[in-house]
Amino acid sequence: MLEDRAIAGLEKLPPEDHAEVVAALQATPAAFGRPHVHAGLGLRQLRSGIYEGRSRLRWRFVFEREGDTLVVKMVGNHDDVRRWLRQRL
């Protein structure tokens, strides 16, 4: 599931990167919690219950687990993720 902020982040991506980020987002649920599978997505925990994935080195996405659902909170670059985390303190 994508929140509005994540959708807005996707819409700002250059067209050539958009498809790759969407593919990474689609692969995340099946890879979550399976380290050998998610190595290419760079999934890692940022804080308790908050995770980050990436597409290439430039684009990141942040998501939280809510029950059995992974909710994508935002899509952007490394600096965007840092700003988002600071706002959550």
Buried (B, 14 or more C-beta within 10 A) or exposed (E): EBBEBBEEBBEEBEEEBBEBBBEBBEBBEEBBEEEEEBEEBBBEEBEEEBBBBBBEEBBBBBBBEEEEEBBBBBBBBEEBBEEBBEEEE
